[in-house]
Amino acid sequence: MVFRNKDVYRYTQCPKLFYKEYKDPQQGFPFIYFSTPLVELAKEYLHIQEEDCYVGVPSSTTEETLAGWNGKTWCISGRFEAFNYREKPSILKREEDGIHYIMLCTTCHPKEDKVAQAYRVKWLLEQCGVQITHVSLLHLNGEYVRQGELDIEQLFVLSDHYYKDNNRPGKLMDEAISHYTLDMISTLENMTALVEQEEIEENYSLSCTRTGKCKYYKECFQEDLLPDDSILFLNGSRKKYEMFRNGITSIKELTFNEVDGSYIQWAQYRSSVLDSDHIEYNSLSSFMNTYLQDDLIYVDFEWDTIGIPMYDGMKPYDVLPFQYSVHIENHDGELEHREYLSRGGEDCREEFIQRLLADIPEKGTLVAYNADGAEVIRLQELARQFPQYEEALRGLWERFVDLSYPIMQGIVYLKKMRNTYSLKKLLSIIDPSDNYGTLDIDHGLKAVEAYRQLPTLSLEEQEKVREELFAYCGMDTLAMVKLVHFLKDKMNQYQKEIKDTYERIDEGDR
């Protein structure tokens, strides 16, 4: 039984998460695409010579690692183990005053969590007789823009501090590590005891949803068995787990003063109390009359996130848009569909721009779900990379309306949403017969994975995958069409009810 850094991290976040992942490890799909192993580029940046470097060997012992490193300056991914805890520190360097640990980070602004990670590595190496005297973070330079050959000297930043949430410098790593404490021996003993158990109790906490729902959330909370207005679906509440433990099961059990005042919580509360969908018709009418009166052009992009800039004009972690779907709806309700998909394995950005500009009519409102957080940003990035198209692209992003606005502002809350606000969830409610579950590719990461595989497939396989990608992206824009029609139907029904009410009042007066 051997634990690693990721195991200790998971244990400190949630024992159940650690338990599940350790018992049944899952191979995740890499969200970020790296065309070259980062450590190889780091070796070039640090001017590491092969003859002065020991590179870790799989299954080697600590003694073998130390022997291989002996007489050399650098140790790359050396294998160290003590107390059933194993680490492979990315880069170690012998210096006059001791060992310099250079933690290789895949992000542009590594945060405070690197302190705990570095502390654990430092503790382990001390158990192995290696004294760390200095810790630095080697990370990607978010300001570097590729032009021509990859400039290794500009690609990286070697920093002695981590970064705050606003990406400004935080504390020095050495100082922060000196103030961090964790009883590693007790922690490892507790982890060992936990793994030996056949079952483990749930440990409800804010970490369950801090960075999105944990992959085991549904299992731990038996979410499918919960009512649609369960207290666990209360948006943004720091007290919902405490309330759940205290026996409060539904949102309607709250008092008025326990609702924190956010638009979405208020919408959820009204929906729960009235056992119906919540719609602020005046606000919805204002939104639709202001933004959804022209011909509507529904737009959705798919893109891959690139860690190391592959093409001119790209920064680290820029994206490569590779697909779009456009549904054009005129005043008569007629739909026309246009689409684009790159062949894969190429710089398709300019072709993407040219095809998009040709496919989108000069007049009409552009509609996207989460436009401000996705499509608009993608267009602005393309304008930075291809300034010759900036004016034309600006003409597009200034025409966008974000269809998620009435949902995310609590203007519309459907009682079956269960605190989930995705387009996929909304479509499953408004049209259960036609949803993403019928598709071979049914979410964004699957689309990215399929796109990355395109160049490696036979022509027949490529054609099949392309059809699946077209179906998925087209479903996104078609879902927007259905959402707008649903909202219009709700408004028409409400206006008819108001009209009928006034007519009954008039008849009563007569």
Sequence and secondary structure as in RCSB ss.txt:
>XXXX:A:sequence
MVFRNKDVYRYTQCPKLFYKEYKDPQQGFPFIYFSTPLVELAKEYLHIQEEDCYVGVPSSTTEETLAGWNGKTWC
ISGRFEAFNYREKPSILKREEDGIHYIMLCTTCHPKEDKVAQAYRVKWLLEQCGVQITHVSLLHLNGEYVRQGEL
DIEQLFVLSDHYYKDNNRPGKLMDEAISHYTLDMISTLENMTALVEQEEIEENYSLSCTRTGKCKYYKECFQEDL
LPDDSILFLNGSRKKYEMFRNGITSIKELTFNEVDGSYIQWAQYRSSVLDSDHIEYNSLSSFMNTYLQDDLIYVD
FEWDTIGIPMYDGMKPYDVLPFQYSVHIENHDGELEHREYLSRGGEDCREEFIQRLLADIPEKGTLVAYNADGAE
VIRLQELARQFPQYEEALRGLWERFVDLSYPIMQGIVYLKKMRNTYSLKKLLSIIDPSDNYGTLDIDHGLKAVEA
YRQLPTLSLEEQEKVREELFAYCGMDTLAMVKLVHFLKDKMNQYQKEIKDTYERIDEGDR
>XXXX:A:secstr
  B HHHHHHHHH HHHHHHHHHS      SEE SS HHHHHHHHTT  GGGEEE  TT  HHHHHHHHTT SEE
ES  EEETTEEE  SEEEEETTEEEEEEE SSSS  THHHHHHHHHHHHHHHTT  EEEEEEEEE TT    SS 
 HHHHEEEESEEE TTSSEEEEHHHHHHH    HHHHHHHHHHHHTSS       GGGTTTS  TTHHHHHTGGG
S TTBGGG TT SSHHHHHHTT  BGGGS GGGS   HHHHHHHHHHHHTS EE HHHHHHHHHHHSSS EEEEE
EEEEEESS  STT  TT EEEEEEEEEEE TT  EEEEEEE  SSS  HHHHHHHHHHHS SSSEEEETTGGGTH
HHHHHHHHHH GGGHHHHHHHHTTEEETTHHHHTTSEE TT TT   HHHHHHHH TTS GGGSSS SHHHHHHH
HHHGGGS HHHHHHHHHHHHHHHHHHHHHHHHHHHHHHHHHHHHHHHHHHHHHHHHHHH 
